[in-house]
Structure formats: structure tokens, C-alpha cells
Amino acid sequence: MSTATARKKQSGRVVRPLKIRKNDTVEVIAGKDRGKRGRVIQTFPRENRVLVEGVNLVTRHQKARPTTSRATPQTQTGRVVKPAPLHVSKVMLVCPRCNQRTRIAISFTTDGKRVRTCKKCKEYIDSV
């Protein structure tokens, strides 16, 4: 088994790899942002969460900090609006070929490479 497909056990809990990856386009299927689409900025496999661009926006109050030799200067202060992580069960992948939200099947190419496949149009999601 390769390291990408292997289950990793950390702190007594089994961590499975997510079927949604960075730079995938996803659609929110539950919550206040239902129906919105966005690009995945970052994934958090241990928490089963993804960070989606322009979705689940929260306001944080950023205090202005003096610049020192070690610290980097803050680019924005005051009320900062930024996305918060969503649980992976609240989003569905949007197939780049058929442009529909879909579930993901794992299949293997003729040379044995593991790829994600769209359940609706049966096309590869990953570039082969």
C-alpha cells in the first residue's frame, strides 16, 4: 500500500485520506452557504475539514502589532473577514468535465495508477 492510501493512526484515532484535495472546486450542500461554489484552499485530514475560498466567512478582529526585527508586519488590521474550515461532509466535489456536483469513485488505470472518477460521467477527475 502506498503512503497516500494507507491509514495513519495518530493519537488513537484512524485518519483516512480525504477524497477532496487542494485546488478542487466544491459546492456546499448544507448550512448557511448552501449552493455556493469555491476552490479548496487547504485541507485538514485530521479534523476532516476543508478551507473553501469565499465560503463560511467569519469576521476576526486583528490587533495592530508593532514591527520588530523578528516579526513580519501585519498586512491588514481591524475587522478581517476570512474563510473558516468546513466539515468535509458538507461539501461535494464539482466534476471539471460535466460541471455537476458528484460523488467520487476510486478506480485504477491500466498501468495501475489510482485515480478519482466522477460517478455521473465516468470520467477521470485527476489528470492521468
Secondary structure, DSSP 4 states (H G I P E B T S, - for coil): --TTTS-EEETTEEEPPPSS-TT-EEEE-SSTTTT-EEEEEEEETTTTEEEETTSSEEEEEEPP----SSSPPPS--EEEEEE--EEGGGEEEEPTTT-SEE-EEEEE-TT--EEEEETTT--BSS--
